[in-house]
Amino acid sequence: MNGGLLVAGTTSDAGKSVVTAGICRWLVRQGVKVAPFKAQNMSLNSFVTREGAEIGRAQAMQAQACRVEPTAHMNPVLLKPGGERSSQVVLLGRPLGEMSARGYHGGRQERLLGTVLDSLAELRASHDAVICEGAGSPAEINLRRTDIVNMGIARGAGLPVLVVGDIDRGGVFASFFGTVALLAPEDQALVAGFLVNKFRGDVSLLEPGLDMLHGLTGRRTYGVLPFRHGLGIDEEDGLRVSLRGTVRESAVAPPVGEDVLRIAVCAVPLMSNFTDVDALAAEPGVVVRFVDRPEELADADLVIVPGTRGTVRALEWLRERGLADAIARRAAEQRPVLGICGGFQLLGEHIEDDVESRAGHVDGLGLLPVRVRFDREKTLTRPVGEALGERVEGYEIHHGVAEVVAGEPFLDGCRVGQTWGTHWHGSLESDGFRRAFLREVAAAAGRRFVPAPDTSFAALREEQLDRLGDLIEHHADTDALWRLIESGAPQGLPFIPPGAPA
C-alpha cells in the first residue's frame, strides 16, 4: 500500500487537524504505517523535532497519533506571523527570514511547490499511507495560482480530497457545494466527497440533505461525526486550552485538596505556544483562564506571561493596559509569576532587539536579573534537566539570548522569590515537575491545593487521540475511506459549474 489523502475544509477551523489526527490514529490501529503532512502551516504554536527542526504543533500531535517521531518533512513550510502583513518563513525546520504576505504570495510560495512535493514523496516512500491536511479552504480562488497546500499539492501528488465541513456553524450544504463549484475541472476531479463534523441530533434528519448533495454533486458523504465536548488537541492558533479543564468547553475536575488553584494567563499579542498551559489545565482543581485586564489578576494564585513572537510589542501592551504594574506589585508581594520564553525575556532588566522588533535598547519589567540580546540565529533545542528535584524535558524556540546575572537557577533561567522565568516550552508536561511546581505555588498563595498524584499528561493526550480515532472508526464509512486512501478519487466524478474563473 502506498496511499494518500488530503483532508481539506470548507473554512478555517472546520476540523481538518482533528479529522486528520483521527484518521491517522484509526489507520495505525489497523497496523498501517502512516505519517501526517501539511505542506504549509501558518501558526505561532510550534514544536522542535529531535533533529532540531521547527514545525507546527498540530503536525507534532498528528505524528503522535501515528505513533511516529515528528520530522521537518511533515511540515516543510511554517509561517509565523509577526504582524498583520508579514511572517517569518521557516523552511524544512529552519528560518529563512521575514517576508510580507504580498512578497510570499507574489512568487516565493509558488517556487516552494517542488520542495513540499519532495517532502511528501520522502514520507510516501517510507510509509504505507500519508494523510495530508489542507489549510483554510481549497476554494480561495484569489490564491489558487500559487497554492501549495490545498489543490496545488493534491494535483501535484495525485491525492484524493475529502472536504470537511463544520455543521455546527450552519450552512454546511452550501459550503460543500460552493467549495466544489469554485474549483477548476482538474481540481474537481480529485474531490471525492465530504465529511460532516460536529453534528448534533438525529442523523436520520440529515440524511435527505446528504442524498440531495450527492445528487447535486455526484459525490458521497464519507461520514457524520457527532459533536463531542473537550476533544481539543494542539491547535494552530486560538485561545483554547485543549485537554481537561478546557477554558470554554468543559468543567474543571474537582480538586484533590480543599482548594482550587486559579491561574491567569496574560493574553499578550502574537502569543505563541499557549499550549504550555494545557498541562496545568489537565490537573484536577486547576482553573486556567486568559486575561487582558489588571483587575483579572487580583484573585489569581499564579500569573503566567506566555511566549510571544513579539516580545517588545507584548511588553508595550502590558504597560498600556496596566498589567505590567499589576505584575510588578505581585512580584513585590511574593505572589507567584511565571514567564515562559518571550514572557521570561520581558521580565528581565533590559532587551537589546535589532532582530525581531528592531527597537534597539528597551527596558524590561526588571523583575528578574536577566539581560536579553536578540540573535539572528534561532535557538532550536530539546533540553533535558532537573528542577525542584524532578526531571524535566522541554523545547526551546527563540532568538533572544538571556544572560542571567543573579537569582536562583531555574531550568535555563532563574527565580527570585516567587518570580520564575525560563525559555523552556513544554516543561509543565513533565508530571513530577508540574506537581512540585504547583505545590510551591499553592504554598506561596496560601491555598490548600493538592496536586493529584496520578495525573499523567502523556496518558491524557493518548486518551484524546484514541477518542479521535474512535470517532472515525464509529462514525465514518471506513471501508470507503480505506478504498479512497488506497486507490484515489473515483473515476468519472461530474464537473459542477461554474468552476474556477479564468
Disulfide bonds with the S-S distance in Angstrom:
none
